[in-house]
Amino acid sequence: MANLLYVTCNVRPQDRSRSLSLGNEFLEEYLRRNPQDEVQILDLYRDSIQRVDLDVLNVWWRIERGEDYNFISDVERNKIARLFRLADQFRRCDKYVFVTYSLNLWFPAEFKMYIDAIGIPDPTNQMMPLAAKSMIPGQRKKSLHLHACSPSKFRQEQDLSVAYLRSVLSFLGVADHETVLLDGDDPKRVSEVEHEKVRQRLLEFAHHF
């Protein structure tokens, strides 16, 4: 049995988003093929992601200096606990699906907040980032990134989203990466032929992911 983490970051409703609707089709087919697997879903616009703010950094600095972690305020404790839960959830999964769209040549802010959360140093890992050496030895993690770029070819060439996520995931111990790109997120602004081509590719991934 595998653990799959399905993360979306899109403010549009599903019926107005190509990435969300296609991602949902992938997930349904994946579950049909792998009914025994456990799937956890995060909607980064719906599920409140703790920001790395001054309270969080104060705890971080105190732990780095070797100070007692128990003597922190309730506010600080609650914030750091929320971040640790997200980091632990990520660490425990072995498959990841990210469904995103481009905003100003990158991800929306909510996605960066999530990356900051799962990359926070953890006292259980000697205060080191969750690099590959902190993952389960011999476990080969994999990811699928479904990303809606701008329809503009020039903007697509300048978009930094895919390369950034791939780099972060590699650092966090995810060895295998697959990426599916969409020319825009609006279902009304894409040809049916192009849409079906991407849809079939995702369904193929669902069969062996």
N, C-alpha and C positions, 0 to 999 in steps of 0.2 A: 504494500500500500504506500502510495506517495502522498506528500503534502504539497498542495498547490496554493500559492498566494496570488490572488487576482486583484490588481490595483488599477483603478480608473481615476482619471483626473480630467474631467470635462464638465463645464457648467451647463451645457445644453441638455435638454431632455433626450431620452434615447431615440424618439421618433424623428428628431431633428439633427441627429449626429450619426454619420457613417461609421466612425470608429466605435462608438458604443454599440450600435446595432450589430455590426459585424463581429465585434468582440463577444457579444452575447451569443451569437450563433456558434462561434468557436467553443465557448464554454459549455453550451448545451450538448454539442457533439462530443466534446471531450468527456463530459460526465456520462454520456451514453456509452462511450467506449470504456470508461474507467469508473464504473459505479462504486468501486471499493475505495477510491481515493477521497481524501479529505480536502475540501476547498474552503479557503477563508477569503472573504471579499472585503476590500477596503475602497470606499468612495471618498477621495480626498477632499471633495467639496462638501460632503455630508458628514463624514466622521472628523471630528475636531482633532487636528494634529497640533500637538504642543510645539510652539516655537522655541528655538534656542535663544532665550532672552537672558537678561542680566542675572536673574535668580538661578537659572540653570548654569550659567558660567561661573557664578560664585561657588556652587557645589563642586563643579568640575575642578576649579582651581584648588579648593580645599582638599579634595581627594588626591590631586596630583602632588600636593605638599605633604601628603601622609597624615593629614588631620583626621580625627575621628568622624566618620560618616554619619554617626548617630546623632550628633549635636547640630542639627540643621532645623530651620523653621518648618512648620507644617506646610506652608505654601511651597517652599523649596522642595520638600519631600514629595508632595503631590505631583509637582511638575516633572521632577526627575523620574518618578515612578512611571508616569505616562510614557516618557521617552524609552525607558528600559523595557516596557511591555512591547512597544513597537519593534525595538531592536531584537528582543527575544523572539517575537513572532517571526521576524524575517529570518533569523538564524535557524529556527526549527524547520523551516520549509526547504524543499529541495527543487521545487519548480516555481517559476515566477512568470506571470503574464502582466504586462503593463500596457494600458490603453490610454493614449495621450493625444494631445493636439498641440500645434505650434501657436505660440503667442509672442509676437515681436521677436521672431527668430529663435525662440527658446521655449521652455516649459512655463506654464503658469506658476505663480509664486507658491501655491499650495504643494506642488510637486517638489520644489526645492526644500521646503520645510520638512517634507517626508524623508528626503535623502539625508538631511541633517539629523533627523531623529534616529534613523537606523544606523547612522555612522557615529553616534555618540560613544565615547569611551565607556567601558563597562568595568567596574571593579572586579568582576569575575574573570575578566580576560587581562588582568594585570594592567589595566588602564590603557590598553592598546586598541586601535581601531579594529573593527571586525574584518581583518584581512584573512586571506585564504588559510593561513596557518591556524586560525582560531576556529575554523569550521571542522566538522566531523571528518577525521582522516579517511581517505578513500572514497568519500562521498562526492559524486560528480553532479553538481547543480547545473540547471539550465534555465534559460529565459527566452521569452518571446515578447517582442516589443511591437505593438501595432500603433503606428503614429500617423496622424493626419497633418501633413505639411500644408503650407500655403499653395494654392493652385499656380502661383507664379513660379516659373522655373528659376528666375534669378533669386527669389527668396528661398527656394529650396536649397540652392547651392550655398547660401549663407547660413542656413539653419544649423545650430550647434547641438540640437537636442539629442539626436541619435548617438553621436560620437561621445557626448558627455555621459549618457546613461551606460553605454557599453564600458567605458573606462571605470566608472564607479562600481558597476557590478563585478568586473574583473578583480578590482581591488578587494571587494567583499567576498571573493571566493567563488563566484559564478563563472564556470569555465566555458559553457556552451551558450552561444547567442544566436538568435534568429530575429530578423527585423522585417516587418511588412510595412511599406509606406503607402499612404493614400494621397492622391492629389486633391486636397481639400476635405473638409468635414461635412459640408452641406450636401445632403442626399439629392437635392434638386439641381445641383450643379455638376453632375458627373454622368457620363454615358453609362447605359446599362451594361454594355459590353465590358467596360473597364471595371465596373463594380462586380460583375459576376466573375471576372478573372481573379480579382483579389479574394472574393468569397471562396472560390474553389481552392485557392492556395491555402487559406486558413483552415478549411475543412480537412485538407490533406495533412496539415500540421497536427490537427486534433487527433488524427489516427495513430501517430507515432510519438507525440510529444510526451 
